[in-house]
Amino acid sequence: MTEHTADELDSNPRYSVRKFHSEILPDDRMISVYLPPQYLEDEERRFPVFYLHDGQNLFDGRTSYIAGRTWNAHTTADELSLNGEIEPVILVGVANTGLRRMAEYTPTRDLKMGGGEGRKYGRLLVEELKPLIDRSYRTLADGKNTGLGGSSLGGLISLYLGFSYPEVFGKLAVISPSLWWDQRSILQVIERTDPKPELRLWLDIGTAEGVRHVRDTDMLERVLLNRGWRAGKDLIYEKVDGAVHDENAWSKRFGDVLRFLFPSG
């Protein structure tokens, strides 16, 4: 890992960006790490970790897919943490690799669109990146203190990897998920995973993202409830009136995601 700090956040000692090389997947990718304010204040304390896909869209408007539009993940997390609304959490943004994003964020191969390298991407996270983060920072490394999240295909792969590695990722943020992939095959994964994994799960969709996608997400909620998740307890499903499929919409509800997955106390 070679370190490079983004100019815009140079003045913040809690933010860093590094190039990460994997032996499992071919493309190098950038890893962004944002530490909570309490990290520098209490040198003995350990912190939960929230891994997020599409890392270039989280913090820095110059690297985001649409220039200037980010999740504002760091400012939201700082505000909630300092106000005592959430447990202070380390945010780790894993940048996508552009042309290979679809392949890495899809768990199965679609007959028309290809893809299906999600299992290898999961191995990258579990076998390579997470051990490195746990060695480099004061983390709470167990599954109950480790979250995984993303939007669109990032939501799909978060769901798949959470069910594949529940002992590693005990908290999931499934945001505007692309459940349509490969004829909604992810629903079969959820129905067949036995025993039911212990997962705290945030799920959402905007009503302006399309009738098909709202219907698919409704279907996912029913599958989860049938498997034993409890609404308001270990599952939140939020349908956001008028919300579309973009960074601005996801930024507006990221605070709610943090409040549910990393509550204070």
TIKE-387069 format. One record per residue (C-alpha): x, y, z; residue number from 1. Coordinates in pm, whole numbers, plus 50000, padded with zeros to 5 digits. Layout:
((X; Y; Z); NUM)
...
//
This chain:
((50000; 50000; 50000); 1)
((50142; 50338; 49900); 2)
((49983; 50640; 50060); 3)
((49836; 50937; 49880); 4)
((49620; 51200; 50049); 5)
((49357; 51386; 49850); 6)
((49430; 51760; 49827); 7)
((49080; 51862; 49935); 8)
((49116; 51678; 50266); 9)
((49485; 51751; 50326); 10)
((49412; 51943; 50642); 11)
((49229; 51648; 50799); 12)
((49471; 51401; 50961); 13)
((49191; 51149; 50992); 14)
((49155; 51093; 50615); 15)
((49387; 50901; 50385); 16)
((49374; 50740; 50043); 17)
((49597; 50449; 49946); 18)
((49649; 50229; 49644); 19)
((49571; 49867; 49718); 20)
((49705; 49570; 49525); 21)
((49524; 49236; 49528); 22)
((49655; 48892; 49443); 23)
((49297; 48771; 49384); 24)
((49167; 49028; 49132); 25)
((49383; 49193; 48864); 26)
((49318; 49565; 48902); 27)
((49468; 49787; 49170); 28)
((49213; 50007; 49345); 29)
((49211; 50303; 49581); 30)
((49113; 50256; 49944); 31)
((48990; 50557; 50144); 32)
((48995; 50548; 50524); 33)
((48815; 50805; 50737); 34)
((48866; 50788; 51112); 35)
((48615; 50927; 51365); 36)
((48718; 51229; 51576); 37)
((48748; 51008; 51884); 38)
((49019; 50798; 51718); 39)
((49284; 51063; 51778); 40)
((49145; 51164; 52117); 41)
((49151; 50821; 52282); 42)
((49459; 50622; 52185); 43)
((49345; 50309; 52369); 44)
((48998; 50283; 52220); 45)
((48903; 50045; 51939); 46)
((48632; 50118; 51685); 47)
((48383; 49937; 51459); 48)
((48441; 49949; 51084); 49)
((48201; 50015; 50797); 50)
((48326; 49899; 50455); 51)
((48157; 50075; 50162); 52)
((48173; 50002; 49789); 53)
((48216; 50268; 49518); 54)
((48457; 50442; 49751); 55)
((48536; 50726; 49511); 56)
((48179; 50856; 49559); 57)
((48186; 50878; 49939); 58)
((48408; 51172; 50036); 59)
((48581; 51365; 49759); 60)
((48375; 51542; 49493); 61)
((48665; 51538; 49247); 62)
((48678; 51159; 49230); 63)
((48304; 51093; 49230); 64)
((48121; 50948; 48932); 65)
((47931; 51277; 48893); 66)
((48172; 51558; 48978); 67)
((48088; 51728; 49304); 68)
((47825; 51478; 49411); 69)
((47923; 51256; 49700); 70)
((47758; 51076; 49990); 71)
((47912; 51333; 50229); 72)
((47981; 51024; 50436); 73)
((48256; 51180; 50647); 74)
((48074; 51498; 50744); 75)
((47758; 51305; 50829); 76)
((47949; 51050; 51037); 77)
((48140; 51325; 51220); 78)
((47825; 51517; 51307); 79)
((47637; 51213; 51434); 80)
((47938; 51084; 51624); 81)
((48009; 51415; 51797); 82)
((47639; 51452; 51884); 83)
((47638; 51107; 52042); 84)
((47380; 50975; 51795); 85)
((47600; 50692; 51670); 86)
((47893; 50488; 51789); 87)
((48211; 50637; 51638); 88)
((48296; 50425; 51333); 89)
((48587; 50391; 51090); 90)
((48469; 50431; 50730); 91)
((48658; 50236; 50464); 92)
((48575; 50322; 50104); 93)
((48671; 50060; 49845); 94)
((48684; 50224; 49503); 95)
((48540; 50039; 49208); 96)
((48766; 49962; 48913); 97)
((48562; 50126; 48640); 98)
((48505; 49881; 48355); 99)
((48527; 49581; 48587); 100)
((48279; 49720; 48841); 101)
((47987; 49520; 48706); 102)
((48184; 49195; 48709); 103)
((48310; 49243; 49066); 104)
((47977; 49358; 49210); 105)
((47769; 49069; 49073); 106)
((47751; 48732; 49252); 107)
((47636; 48527; 48953); 108)
((47693; 48533; 48580); 109)
((47406; 48675; 48378); 110)
((47350; 48510; 48039); 111)
((47323; 48844; 47860); 112)
((47545; 49077; 48065); 113)
((47821; 48852; 48197); 114)
((47965; 48939; 48536); 115)
((47978; 48698; 48823); 116)
((48311; 48772; 48995); 117)
((48149; 48872; 49324); 118)
((48291; 48570; 49504); 119)
((48647; 48677; 49418); 120)
((48570; 49033; 49523); 121)
((48444; 48895; 49853); 122)
((48768; 48706; 49899); 123)
((48960; 49028; 49834); 124)
((48768; 49200; 50113); 125)
((48779; 48912; 50361); 126)
((49122; 48762; 50297); 127)
((49325; 49067; 50197); 128)
((49174; 49405; 50279); 129)
((49007; 49346; 50615); 130)
((49315; 49183; 50772); 131)
((49522; 49478; 50651); 132)
((49279; 49732; 50798); 133)
((49269; 49539; 51126); 134)
((49650; 49541; 51142); 135)
((49679; 49907; 51052); 136)
((49409; 50058; 51276); 137)
((49256; 50003; 51619); 138)
((48951; 49814; 51507); 139)
((48686; 49598; 51668); 140)
((48741; 49314; 51426); 141)
((48451; 49081; 51505); 142)
((48146; 49047; 51283); 143)
((47911; 49227; 51520); 144)
((48126; 49538; 51483); 145)
((48187; 49518; 51108); 146)
((47948; 49654; 50846); 147)
((47934; 49630; 50468); 148)
((47729; 49852; 50241); 149)
((47672; 50005; 49903); 150)
((47416; 50126; 49653); 151)
((47283; 49982; 49327); 152)
((47510; 49690; 49233); 153)
((47698; 49777; 49551); 154)
((47379; 49700; 49741); 155)
((47345; 49369; 49560); 156)
((47700; 49255; 49638); 157)
((47666; 49370; 50000); 158)
((47361; 49147; 50038); 159)
((47535; 48851; 49877); 160)
((47856; 48886; 50080); 161)
((47667; 48937; 50403); 162)
((47493; 48604; 50351); 163)
((47820; 48444; 50242); 164)
((48028; 48579; 50533); 165)
((47789; 48660; 50820); 166)
((48065; 48588; 51069); 167)
((48271; 48867; 50907); 168)
((48005; 49127; 50818); 169)
((47729; 49138; 51077); 170)
((47574; 49468; 50961); 171)
((47454; 49534; 50605); 172)
((47346; 49851; 50422); 173)
((47154; 49742; 50113); 174)
((47081; 50074; 49943); 175)
((46876; 50094; 49622); 176)
((46989; 49739; 49538); 177)
((47003; 49602; 49182); 178)
((46799; 49296; 49269); 179)
((46703; 49244; 48904); 180)
((47044; 49097; 48826); 181)
((47034; 48743; 48679); 182)
((46655; 48711; 48715); 183)
((46661; 48806; 49085); 184)
((46879; 48505; 49169); 185)
((46989; 48676; 49492); 186)
((46646; 48599; 49640); 187)
((46717; 48228; 49606); 188)
((47046; 48274; 49791); 189)
((46862; 48436; 50081); 190)
((46588; 48173; 50089); 191)
((46836; 47883; 50085); 192)
((47093; 48009; 50334); 193)
((47061; 47784; 50637); 194)
((47076; 47847; 50924); 195)
((46947; 48203; 50915); 196)
((47252; 48429; 50954); 197)
((47266; 48681; 51237); 198)
((47260; 49005; 51040); 199)
((47142; 49357; 51120); 200)
((47008; 49478; 50788); 201)
((46918; 49820; 50646); 202)
((46723; 49811; 50318); 203)
((46588; 50103; 50116); 204)
((46461; 50216; 49777); 205)
((46339; 50547; 49634); 206)
((45988; 50550; 49494); 207)
((46114; 50737; 49185); 208)
((46368; 50466; 49098); 209)
((46109; 50275; 48896); 210)
((45811; 50053; 48966); 211)
((46009; 49738; 48887); 212)
((46282; 49817; 49140); 213)
((46036; 49911; 49413); 214)
((45848; 49587; 49350); 215)
((46170; 49384; 49369); 216)
((46270; 49550; 49697); 217)
((45923; 49488; 49842); 218)
((45971; 49124; 49746); 219)
((46310; 49113; 49921); 220)
((46155; 49252; 50239); 221)
((45889; 48978; 50235); 222)
((46156; 48711; 50190); 223)
((46355; 48850; 50482); 224)
((46050; 48869; 50708); 225)
((45958; 48512; 50615); 226)
((46311; 48404; 50710); 227)
((46273; 48554; 51056); 228)
((46400; 48911; 51041); 229)
((46196; 49146; 51258); 230)
((46088; 49483; 51124); 231)
((46222; 49764; 51338); 232)
((46450; 49527; 51531); 233)
((46714; 49374; 51305); 234)
((46559; 49496; 50977); 235)
((46466; 49842; 50857); 236)
((46303; 49883; 50517); 237)
((46260; 50243; 50408); 238)
((46077; 50347; 50093); 239)
((46179; 50708; 50033); 240)
((45907; 50912; 49868); 241)
((46028; 51078; 49547); 242)
((46391; 50968; 49584); 243)
((46585; 50882; 49267); 244)
((46888; 50663; 49202); 245)
((47185; 50893; 49266); 246)
((47446; 51011; 49516); 247)
((47239; 51304; 49639); 248)
((46956; 51072; 49740); 249)
((47191; 50829; 49912); 250)
((47367; 51112; 50092); 251)
((47038; 51230; 50242); 252)
((46968; 50895; 50406); 253)
((47321; 50792; 50500); 254)
((47269; 50938; 50845); 255)
((46970; 50709; 50902); 256)
((47179; 50414; 50782); 257)
((47446; 50495; 51042); 258)
((47191; 50546; 51320); 259)
((47045; 50201; 51263); 260)
((47363; 50003; 51201); 261)
((47588; 50177; 51454); 262)
((47360; 50310; 51729); 263)
((47517; 50480; 52028); 264)
((47514; 50293; 52357); 265)
//
